[in-house]
Amino acid sequence: MLKINKSTNLNANIQVEGKNVMFLNATINELGSVTFGKTVQNVELYKANMEEVNKQVTEFQEEVKKAELDSLGGELDEIK
């Protein structure tokens, strides 16, 4: 028996001065379960730019929420 699982993947690189600082990824399965991960690629740049990097992480998380709602057929106001 073949069972195919569908998922939505989101990936992002946060860069400072043209250098990768952090890699973000999220996977949303067909049931709406979300797996989120982040990898710091340049600790020194992350420390020096933590406020801006964390702001971009929050922006990515908002996009993940939108994709999660899309996969569940809902509206953004439902999870705020």
Sequence and secondary structure as in RCSB ss.txt:
>XXXX:A:sequence
MLKINKSTNLNANIQVEGKNVMFLNATINELGSVTFGKTVQNVELYKANMEEVNKQVTEFQEEVKKAELDSLGGE
LDEIK
>XXXX:A:secstr
      EEEEEEEEEETTEEEEEEEEEEETT  EEEEEEES HHHHHHTHHHHHHHHHHHHHHHHHHHHHHHT  
GGG  
